[in-house]
Amino acid sequence: MRLSCLALMLLAVTPAFAQDWQATVQSSAVTAQRALTAPIEGTAIMSSVDDLPRGVDSLLAVDPGRVTGQVHPHVYGQFLEHIYHSVNDGLYGELIRNRCFVTPTVGFRVEGDTLLQTGRTTDAKLLAGDPAWDDYEFRVRARKTAGAEGFLVIVRAADEDNFYWWNIGGWGNVGHALELERDGARGSISARVEGSIETGRWYDVRMRVEGGHIQGWIDGELVLDHRDDTHARGAVGLGTWATEAEFKDMRVTDLEGHPLPVRFQVEDNESTINHWHPLPDTDPEAFVAAKTGSPNTGYSARIELDDSGPKGIYQKRINAVEGHAYLGRAWMRIEGDVRSVTVAFETSSGEVMDSASLAPGQNGWTECPFRLDATIDDPDARLVIRGEGRGALFVDVISLFRDDSVDTGCRADLLQAIKDLQPTILRWPGGCFASIYRWKRSIGPLNERKPFFNTPWNHWDYAGFGTDEYIRMCRAVDAEPMIVLNLGSWDSPEVWKQYLTEALEWIEYCNGDTSTPMGKLRAENGHPEPYNVVHWELDNETWGMGVEAYAERLIPFAEAIRERWPGLRLYACTFWESEDPKLLEMAGEYFDVISYHLYDDPDRFAEGPLAHETVWSRYPAFIEASTNPDVTLGVTEWNAQSTDFRTGLFAGGILNVFERLDVVELATPALFLRRTDATDWDNAFINHDHTGWFPAPNYVVMKLYREHYQPQRVALQSEGGLNAVATRSEDGHTLVLKVVNASAAVSDCLIRVDGVEVREATQWVVAAELRERNTILHPHRIAPVESPVAGASSEFVHTFPAHSVTVMELRVAGGS
């Protein structure tokens, strides 16, 4: 799995905390689930089974009359990030990909004598020269134009997986160090020298490699001096990480000063338009991406017509479903004698299902709406635009929605999947995506929204799903909105005030009335009533800044927000147990919730949840000792990294932990949605292609738990290793047991319910082999099985299957 800002927590924490964390994990990790021990206030999960009757493996003793706490409904939240087509080509109902005819201009390109890297992608690099070179000097002038870090200078590159690079202004622009990559694995090998790279300033960089001696100078000052013999020869290269930069005057010489030929070559891909194809297919130059003064990006498709027959463009892989209408619009103009323009819905074999005539204008861009009906089912149907005559047809923004997604803006089946989870709160837009997101790009008329590159997750965002669409979706599923603000942590520190202005304007756009500038803008966009968003997170995963720098950045944001909007609830990024006391000391009075993230190994489905519980159970003590004893914990990203049944067991275990701990007031797992052909992060709750979806086991378990949510936690003693929690309704007549048996053996459990009469009970059991999965073709292979609980009474023996999650609902009388 490639590293990212959503990487497993152990790969991102400080060494001291990693040691503490590992000690916690080791103390909780065991070979048998029966040995797990985790005493919590009002709850005990213990290994002792000495006092149980013969033939009984475990005990669940419930006291429904002793309420030990309240289960916050926000522990059943969700987190929607623009990642791996969760939104674009996913939940968002737009069926057209690349509707603005974006060319692949993100990356390296040459302008005059300058090599430019645009788009703040990570791990961007370009190699040049001869892999057989051994000893040489490499000189370059470099300038950062935007972004969070500096630039990368590469030497001794055998290929893209074997090289040295000097990371200048790395790690959040705090230092310089030499990194070694060997067979795709990379890490620092030199001491890190403190330093940063200013935006807009040219730097003279020189590197010298002689045998195992590697040296580097910045503006004539020796900064790098290290020895390593891993790579003896190789080419040179340049790169960036979450930064845009320019490079000039690249020169390579041998150690006697003789020049070596070096040329940085960039493929010419400006005329390539992803997802679109020429018609006829035999004419690859039937259309190009041309600079045509488009009202969107400046580019559009230009289709040359010459009286030789109809020509045009098409996009395939559109899911046609019989009986549905497909509502679209396109912005077009024509030049010359263009006699006809049509749009058609065709099957994958080219048969026309429906078509419509369009009337673009001669003197300017014309919005051309259309409706097309599907007459058969075809998952690979295509939308075709044709022109006939002599001249040129220009096509800009094209949009297509199925009739059942128009009102909500969302794909109907995926929206229903979200509704069925009954999320109480929805965090958005990221994640890493939040740290590059500029909210004003994605409001206003569709044809004016300019696409931008989603650098953390390496695909274009077409800006169709923005603040208004997100709020509409929250309303559709009855969830509270929670927005993550961009504090500029990925950008240069000197521009942070721009981000403060944007944050305040975003809050005003959501919460201001029409007398405010942003409230007036919201009303002009069709939404006169304020959205009243209460929950605001202050950026995402900012640990690269260090806790002191983050606290210093957070304080002016929080002060300004609370001065204008005193009733909002503010969330601060975690620095985990080792640094969160420092965060509270510096800035605790400025926020309400610590936003904590975790991703776990799915093989830790048994011990992992209890290890996290052990850590979180220590938070109340240092929160109480801080300047703000009212701070709570929000686990705003959590999951085990799989979509097999291990993830279901982990989800059940961690949800039980959330219900047991008063300090946790909110939890939102990730990933929420993911297209099934994504290259990484196979852990999503909702997994989709363009035709359907399937629930992963974490979805199955969380949906079951949410359906049986009760607000009051009651006293429970668990012996024999079952991970369990007991809750009840406010009137006390419904008692719910949520039980995870993570063991490979069945558990014959004595269940005692004190002080009440159990009249009847029903159970829902989810059980499967550890590596079993749901799929698009078999979406319900893993699903709850409902049955009455035989012999249910105030004391009875019940068998919990091996590797199972059980929800048991008991109807009771008596008690209080």
N, C-alpha and C positions, 0 to 999 in steps of 0.2 A: 504494500500500500504506500503510495507516495505521501510524503509529509505535507501538511498544510496547517493553516491556523486552526483547523478542526482536528488536528492530530491527537493521538492518544495522549492523555494527560501526562503520563509518565515520561513522555519524550519532550515535554515542554516545561516541566517544573524545575525549580532550582535543585542543585545536588543535595542540599541539606534536607529539603522536604522530600526528595525522592527516597532518601534513607529512612526518614520517619514513616513515609508511606509504605515502603517495602517491609519495614518492621511490623507495621499494622497488618499488612497482607499476610506475612508469614505467620503471625500469631493467630490469624483466623483461618488460614488455609489448612485443611485437614484431608485425610484420605477417605473418611467416611462422613456423610452428612450427620450421622447420629452424634458426632463429637462436637458439633457447633455449639458455642455458648455466647449469648449476647443478652445480658440483663439490661433492660431499659425501664424507665419509669412506668410502672403499671403493667409491664409486659416482661416476661422472662422466657427465653428460649434456651433450654439447658439440656445437657447430655445425660444427666442422671436418670436411670430407669429402674433403680433398685427397688422402689416401693410399689411398682405397678403389678397388677395381677398376672398370673401365669398366662402366657399366650398373647399378652399385650405388649406392643413395642413402644408406644408413645402415649402421651397424655395431653389433652387440651382441657383446661379447667377454666370456665368462664364465670365471671360474676357480673351479670347484666345490670345489677343495681349500683355498681361502682363505676361511675363515669370518670375516666382519667384524662380526658381532653377532647378537643374538637378537631375533626378532620377538615382541613380547609379545602373547599371544592376546587381551588386553583391548582392543587396537585394533579388534577386531570386536565391540564392545559396541553397545548401543542405548539410547535414552532415551525413556521413556514419560512424557508430560505430559498432564494433563487439559486438553486444548486442542482446540477445534473438533470435539467429540464423538469424540475418539480413544478415550475410555474410556466415559463415559456415552453410551448410544445408539451404541456402537461395540464395543470389545473386551469390555467387561463384558456378561455374558450376559443381563442384565435387559432384557425386551422392553417393559415398561411405562414410558412417559415420564410424568413428574410423578406418581409413584405416591403422593405424600403430599398431593396437592391444594393445592400451593403457589399462592397468589395473587401477582400481580406487585407485591409491596409494596416491592421494591427501587427506589429512586429518590425523587422528591420527593413529599411528602404534607403535608397541613395538619392540625395538632392544635391546636385553640383558636386563639390568636393567633400561633402559631409555625409557620414553614415548616421542615420537616425534610428532609434528604437522607440516606437510609440506604443502606447497601451501598457498599463502597469501590471503586466503579467509577471509571474515568478519564473525563475529558472530560464530566462531568455538568453540565448547565446548564439554566436555566429563565429565559425572557425575559418581560418585562411592560412595559406602557406603549405609547407611540405611536412607530412608526418615523419619524414626521415631526418629533419633538422635535429642537431644535437645541442651545440653551444651557440648562444646568440644573445643579442639585446633587442628588446621590443620597446619602441617608444610610441606614445599616442597622446594627443590632447583630448581631454574628456570634459564634458559639462553636463551636469544634471539639470534637466528642464522641469521636472515635476516628480513627485513621489516621496516615498518614505526613506529610501536608503541612498547609497552612492552608485558605484558601478563596479564591474568585474573585469579584471584583466587576466587573460588565460595564456599559459605557456605549457610547452611539452604536451600537446594534445594529440594523442594517437587517434582518438575518435571522440564521439560525444559522451562516452562513458569512462574515459581514462584521460586525466589531465590534472594540472594544478590551476587553481585560480586564486588570484589575490582579491579578496573581498574588501573593498575600500568603502568605508561608510556603511558597514553591514550591521546586522542585529539591531535594527531600528535606528541606524545612523549614529552609533555610539563608538565604533572602533573598526580597526583594520587587522586582518589576519589572513594567513595563507591556509587554504583548504585543499585537501587531496581528494580526488575522486578516482576510485579504482573499481572497475566493473560495475559502475552505477551506484556504489556506496560512497558517501561523501562525509567528511568531517574535518574540523580544524586540526592542523598539525603544528602551528606556531603560536606563540603567545599573542594575545590580542593587545594591540596598541590603541590607547584611547584616541579618538579623533572623529570628526564628522565632515560631511561634504555639503557645502552651501549650494543652494539652487541658483543657477544662472552664472556661476563663476567657472572659467576655464582653468583646468589643472593640467600641468605637464607631468605625465606618468612615465617612468622607465623601469623595465624589469630586465635583469641579467641572469642567465642560467649558464653555469659552467660546472660540468660534472654534477656533483650532488649539492652544489652551492647555489642558492636561490636568493636574489636580492631585489629590493624594490625601492624606488625613490619617488617622492611626491614633491613637485616644485623644487627639485634639487636636493632635498633632505632625505637621507637614508632612513627609511622607516621599517623595512623588512630585511632581515638577515637570518636565514635559516638553512639548514642542511637536511636533505632527504634524497635517497637514492631510488625511490620507487619507479619513477619515469625517467629514462635516460634520453629520450628524444621525442620530438613531436612538434606540431604546428602551433600557431598562436590563435588567439580569439578574443572577443569582447562580449560583454553581457551585462544584464541588469536583473534586479530582483525587486519587484513592486515599484519600479522607477522608470521614468522616461529620460533618455539621455541622447547626447550628440557626441560623435567622435570625428576627429580630423587628424591629418598628418600622421597616419599610421606608417611606421617604418621599422623594418627588421634588418639588422646588420650582423655579420659574423663578428667574432671578437677582435678581428683586425680592422673592423670598420667598413668592410665591403658590403654593399647592399645585397639583400636577398629578396627575390621577387615575391611580393605579397599583394594580393588583391581580394578585397572582401566583396564577394558576389552575392547579389540578392536576386531571386527569381522575380521576373515580371509577372505579377498575378493581378494587375489592376483590372483587367477585363474579365476576370473570373467572377461569376455571381453564384454563390452557393445556393443549391436547392432548385435552381431554375434551369430549364433546358430549351434549346432552340427548336423551332418548328418550321420546316421539316428537320428531322434529326440529322439528315445528310448534309445540312448546311450549318456547320459549327459557328460561322460568323454571321448567322442570321440576326443576332442582336449583341450589343455590347453594353457595358456600363459606361455611360458617357456623362461628362460634366455638362449638364443641360439647364442649370439654373433651377433645378427642382426645389420646391418650397420646403422640402424636408432636409436631405443631406447635401443637396447640390448635384447628386448623381441620380440617374434614372436609367431604365432600359430604353434603348433606342433601336427600333425595329425598322430596317430599311426595306421599302416596298418598291418593286420594279416591274409590275404588271406580269410577272412570271407565275403568278398564282398566290394563294394566301400564305402569309408568313406570320410567325408569332412566337409565343413563348408558352411553356406549360410547366406546372408543378404537379408531381405525382405524390403518392402515399397520402391521399386524403380518404378518410373512412366514410364511404357513402353508405347510408342506411335507408332502405326503402321506406317511403312515407314521410321522410323528413324534408323540410325545406332548408336551403342554404342561402343565407342572406349576406350579400357582399357589397363592396364599393371599391372603386379604383379611381385614382386621379390620373388624368390623361390629357394629352394635347396632340395635335397633328400638324404636319407641314406638307404642302403640296396637294395633289389630287388623290386623297385617300377616300375611296368610295364607300367602304364599309368597315366597321369594327364590331366584332362579336366576342362574347364570352360563352364558354360551353362547359358543361359537366360531362365528362366522358368516362367510360369504363376503362379498365387497365388494358383492354384490347382495342380501344379507340372507338367504340360505339358511343354515339351521342345519346345521353339520357335527357338532357335539356339544354337549351341555349337561349341567349338574349342578345338583342342588338343594343349597342351603346352609341352615344353621340358626343364624343369629345369635341372641344372647341378648337378653332384655328388660332385664336389670338391669346390663348392663355390656358392655364390648367383648369380642367373641368372635373368636378366630382361626379362620377357615374355610378349610381346605385344599380343593383341587379338582384334578382332572385332566381335560384335554380333548384329544381326538385330532383330528388334521387328516386329512380324507378326500380332499382335493384340494389341488393347488398353487394358492395365491392370494397374491400379494405384498401385497395390500391388504385382508387379512382384518381382522376386528374382534372385540374382546372386549366382550361386552355383559353388564351386570348389571341385572336387572329385579326389581322388587317389585310385589306386588299386595295390595290390601286398603285399609284406612283407617288412616292414621297417618303415620309417617315412618320411612325407612330411612337410616341413617347409614353411610357407607363411609369408612374411613381408608386405611391403607397397603395397596396392591394390588401384588402381585409375580407375575411370570410368566417362567419359564425353559423353554427347549426341553430335551428329555431329554438331548441330547448336550452340554449346557453345565452341567449340574447339578454334576458331579463337580469340574470345574475352576473354575466360576464365570465362564468366558469363552466367547464365541461361537466355535464349533468351527472354522469356516473361518479366522477371523482368528488364532486361536491356532495353527493349523497353519501359517499364513503366517509367524508369528514363529518357530516351531520350525524351519522350513526355512531360515531365516537363520542358525541355530545361534549366537545371541548368547552371548557369554561372560560378559557382565555387563549388568545393566539398571538404569539410573539412573531415579529416581522420587522424588517426585511432580512435580517441576518443576525448572527453569523458573520463570517468574513465578508459577505456581500454588503453588510451594513457599513463596513469600514471603507468602501469605495462608492457608496450610494449617495447621489446628490438628488434630493427628492423632487426638485423643480423640473427635472428632465421628464418626469412621468405624470404630469398633470396637463389639463387642457385638451384641445381638439386632437383627435388621433393623428391626423395628417401633419401636425406640427411637432409631434413628439419624435425626437431624434434618437435613433438607436445608439447604444454605447456598449463597449466590450466589458463583459463580466470577467475581469482578470483573475480573480481567485479560482473560478471554476471553468474558465477557458471556453466560453461561448458568448455569442451576442445576446444582449437583452434589447428587445425591441420597444421597451418603454410603454407597453400597453397596459401592464398591470402596475398601477401606482397607488397613491394614497387613497384616492376615491374608490378604486376597485377593491382595495384591501378592506376598507371599512364596509363596503357593500357586502363583501363576502362574510365578514364577521357578523353582520346583521342577519345574513341568510342562515347562518348556523348557530345563531344565538350565543356568540362568544364575545367576551370583552376584548378590545384591542390592546396590544402592548407594542410600542414602537421603540426600536433601537436607534438612538441618535449617532450620527457620525461626528466624533470630536476631532477628526483630522489626525488620528494616531498613525495613519499610514502616509501622512503628508509631512511636508517640512514644518518644523515647529513655528517658524516665523509667520505662517499664515493661519494660525489657530483661530484668530479672531473672526476670520471669514466663516469658519465653521460654527462659531458661537452665534453669529448673526443668522446663519441658515437654520440652526437648531431652534432659536427663538421664533423665527418666522414659521417654521414647520408646526410648532406648538400652536401658534396663533392661527395658522391655516386650519388646524383641527378643532380648536376650542374657542377662537374668537368669534364675536358676533359680527354682523355685516358693517358695523361702524369702524372696524379695524381694517387696515389694508389687506391683510391676508384672509380675513373673514369675508371681505368683499370679493376677493379673487375666488374663494371657494364657491361663493354664491354665483359668480359669473360662470363657473364651471358646472352649475346645475345643482348645487347642494347648499341651500340657504341656511339650514339649521346646523348649529355646531355639532361636531362629533363627540365632544366631551371625553377625550381620551385621557385616562387617569395615569396609566402605567407607562413610564419612560425610562429606558435603560441608557446609561451613559457609555456608549461604545461597546465593543465586543473584544474579548481576548486580547487585552492590552499588556500582557505580561512582558512583552519585548521592551516596553518603555521602562520597566522597573516600577515598583510600588510608589516610590517617592515622586517620580515624574508624573505618574498617572494621577496621584492625589493632587498634585499642583495643577494639573490640567482640569481635573474634575471640579475643584472648588469654585473657580469663576463661573463655570457653566451652571453649577447647582445654585450659586448665589443669584445669578441673573434669572434663572428659571423660577426660583421660589419668590423672588421679589415681585415678579409679574404674575405668577401662577402658584399661589401658596398651597393649593390643595392637591398638588400632584404627588404621585408616589414614584420615587427615584431609586434606580437600581445601579449599583456599582460593581464593576468586574472583580472577580475573585483573584487573589494571589495565593489561594489555598491556605491551609492551616498555619504554615510556617510564616506567612506574611500578612494574613488578614488582621491579626492584632495591630500591626503597624498601620495598615490602611484605616482601621477604626481610630487609632490614635491621631492620625493626621487629618482625617476627613469624615469621621463617623457621624458628626452632627449634620453633615450635608446630604446624607442619603438614608434610605429606609431599608433596603434589602441588599444583601451580597449575592451577586449572580454567579453561581458556581457551575462548573462544567466537569463532566466525567464521561469517559468511554472505556469500556472494559473488554477484556478477553472473554469471548463467549464460553471458553472452558471453565471460567470462574463463575458459572451460573449459580452455584451453590454458595460458595464463600464470599463472592464479590459483594453482594448486597449487604451482608453483615459487616464486612470490612469497612464499607462506606458509612454504615450506621455508627460504627465505633468512632470514626472521625467526627461525624456531624454531632454526635452526642456530647462532644467536648466544646462545641461552639457556644452553647448558652453561658458557660462560665466566663469565657473571655469577653463575650458581648456584654454580660452584666457588669463586668469590671471596666467597660469602656465609657467614653463620654456620651454614648447613645445606647442605653440598655434596651431600647425598643427595636433595634435592628433585628431582622430575621434573615432566613436563608431561602433563596430561590434557586433550585437546581434547573437552570434554564437550558442545559443540554445534557442529555444522558442517554446511554444505550450500551448494548453489547454488540460487537461488530460482526453480525451475521444475520441471515434470514432463515436459519434452520431453527429447530425447536429449542435449542439451547437459549436462544434469544427470548422465547416465550417464558421459560423458567426464570431467566434473569429478570424479565419485566415483572412477573408476578412477585418475585422476591423484593425488588426495589420499590414497587408500589406499596407492598406491605410496610417497608421501612418508612416511606413517606407518610403513611397513615399513622405510624407509631410515634413519629417525632413532631412535637409541637413547634420546634424551631424552623421546620420546613413549611413555608406557606405557599409555595408555588413550585411546579415542576413542569417542564416542557421538553419532551424528548426530540432527538434528531437521529436520522433524517425522517422527515414526515412523508414526502413523496419523492420518488426517483424513477426515472425512465429505465426500463430493464436492460437497455444496451449501454448504460453508463459504465465507464471504465473503472470505477472505484466506489467505495463506500456502500457495499451491499449490506445495508442494515435497515433499510427504510420500512416504515409501517405500511405504506401504500405503494405498491410497485405496479407500474403501468407501461403499456405501449400505446400506440395510437388507436387501438380498438377496444381495449379493456384493461382490467387491473386484477390484482390478487392481494389479499391481506397476508402479511407476514405473521408469524406467531406472536410477536410483540403486540401487533394490532389486535389479534384475536383475544389475547388476555386482557389488554387494556380496555377494550370495548366491554368485555364481560364484567370487569371490575367496576367500570363506570355505570353500567346498568344496575348494579347492586350497591351503589354508593349510599352510605348512611352517615350522618354528620357527627355522631357521638361515638368516640372510642371508649370501650369498657375494659375492665381488668381481665387479663388473660395470662395464664401460666401454661407454657408449652414445654414438655419434657420429651426427650427422644429425638430432637433435632428437626421437627417440623417448623418451617418459617410461617408463622401465622399471625393474624390480627383479628380482633373481634370488634364490631361496631354495631350500633343499634339506631333505630329511628327515634325521633324526639319523644314519641309517645311510649316508647319501650316495647311495643308489640311485635316489632320485627327485629330479629337478631341475625347478623351476617357474620359468618366465619370465612375468611379468605386464607387458604392453606396451600403452601407449596411443599410438595415432597420431592426434593431434588435428589433423593437417593435412588440408586439402581434397584432397591428392594421395596416391596410393598410395605406399608406401615399400618399395622392393626392398632388403632388408636382408641383409647378410652376417652369419651367426651363427657364432661360433667358440666351441667348448667345449673348454677346455684340460685335458689330463691324464686324460681318461676316454673310454670308448667309448660312443657314443650308439647304443643298440640299436633303439629305436623312439620315436615321439613322437605325441602327440595334441593337437589344439588345439580351443579353444572360442572362437568369435568372436561378438562383439556389434557390429553395425554398422547404422546407419540414417541417414536424413536428420536434420539438426540439429533441425528442428522437429517431428519425428515423435513420436507418443505412443502409449502403450497407453490403453485405455478399458475401462469395464465390459463393453461389447459385444465388444470386441476386446482381451482382456487379454494376449495373447501375440504381438502384432504385433512387438514388440521382445523378442527372446529369444536366448540363445546357440545357435549352430549348431556341432555337433561334427563333426570330420573328422580322419582321419589326416594327419600332416604328411609330404608327399611328399619323398623324398630326404633325410630327416633323418640327419645324421651328425655327426662332430666339427667339420665345417666345411661349411656349405651356405647357399644363398641362399633367402630366404623373403620372400613379399610380404605386407605388412600393409595391409589395405584402408584407404582414406581414412576419417576419422572413425570409428575403430574401437577397441574394447577386446578384447585377445586374451590368453587364458591358455593357455600351452603347457606341457605336462607331458612331460618326457623321462625315459625309463627308461635308466639308465646303468650301466656296469660299470667298475671300476677306481677310481682316485682314493683319497681317504681321507675 
